[in-house]
Amino acid sequence: MIPSVRSNNINVTIIDYGVGNLLSVQRAFAHLGARAEVISDPETAANAARLVLPGVGAFGNAMKELRRLGLAEAVQAYGESG
């Protein structure tokens, strides 16, 4: 998978929900040649071609933030879209 990322300039959408080190995630994708956009808009998240939800150690707190920002439903819609 990594070679295809480097050769295709893939766009990646990273969800910013107030936790995690997003800069490191964004830099990792950039290093692989992907264009990574950090967003916190539910509509953009639901319509992303490739969506990244950075993990954290305390996912219960992360889910609270996703719900508060209206992003939980967007992530679910993205997952259900296939």
C-alpha positions as CSV (number, residue, x, y, z in Angstrom):
1,M,0.0,0.0,0.0
2,I,2.8,2.5,0.8
3,P,4.2,2.5,-2.8
4,S,0.7,3.4,-4.2
5,V,0.5,6.3,-1.8
6,R,3.8,7.7,-3.0
7,S,3.0,7.4,-6.6
8,N,-0.6,8.6,-6.6
9,N,-0.6,11.7,-4.4
10,I,-3.6,10.5,-2.5
11,N,-5.7,12.9,-0.5
12,V,-6.3,12.0,3.2
13,T,-8.7,13.7,5.6
14,I,-7.7,13.7,9.3
15,I,-10.3,14.3,11.9
16,D,-9.4,16.9,14.5
17,Y,-11.5,16.3,17.6
18,G,-9.3,17.9,20.1
19,V,-7.1,15.0,21.1
20,G,-4.0,13.4,19.7
21,N,-0.9,14.6,18.0
22,L,-2.4,15.6,14.6
23,L,0.8,17.2,13.4
24,S,2.7,13.9,13.6
25,V,-0.1,12.1,11.7
26,Q,-0.2,14.8,9.0
27,R,3.6,14.7,8.7
28,A,3.6,10.9,8.3
29,F,1.2,11.1,5.4
30,A,3.1,13.9,3.8
31,H,6.3,11.8,4.1
32,L,4.5,9.2,2.1
33,G,3.5,11.7,-0.5
34,A,-0.2,12.1,0.5
35,R,-1.9,15.4,0.9
36,A,-3.4,15.4,4.4
37,E,-6.0,17.9,5.4
38,V,-7.0,18.3,9.1
39,I,-10.7,19.0,9.5
40,S,-13.3,19.3,12.3
41,D,-16.3,19.7,10.0
42,P,-18.8,16.8,10.1
43,E,-19.9,17.3,6.5
44,T,-16.3,17.2,5.2
45,A,-15.6,14.1,7.3
46,A,-18.7,12.3,6.0
47,N,-17.7,13.1,2.4
48,A,-14.0,12.3,2.6
49,A,-12.4,9.9,0.1
50,R,-10.1,8.6,2.8
51,L,-10.8,9.4,6.5
52,V,-8.3,9.0,9.4
53,L,-9.5,9.0,13.0
54,P,-6.3,9.3,15.1
55,G,-6.4,7.0,18.1
56,V,-5.9,7.9,21.7
57,G,-5.4,5.8,24.8
58,A,-8.7,6.9,26.4
59,F,-11.3,6.3,23.7
60,G,-14.3,7.0,26.0
61,N,-13.1,10.6,26.2
62,A,-12.5,10.7,22.5
63,M,-16.0,9.6,21.8
64,K,-17.4,12.3,24.0
65,E,-15.5,14.9,21.9
66,L,-16.6,13.3,18.6
67,R,-20.2,13.5,19.8
68,R,-19.9,17.0,21.1
69,L,-18.5,18.2,17.8
70,G,-21.1,16.3,15.7
71,L,-18.4,14.1,14.2
72,A,-19.5,10.7,15.5
73,E,-22.4,10.6,13.1
74,A,-20.1,11.7,10.2
75,V,-17.6,8.9,11.0
76,Q,-20.4,6.4,11.2
77,A,-21.8,7.6,7.8
78,Y,-18.4,7.3,6.3
79,G,-17.9,3.8,7.6
80,E,-21.3,2.7,6.3
81,S,-20.6,4.1,2.8
82,G,-18.1,1.3,2.2
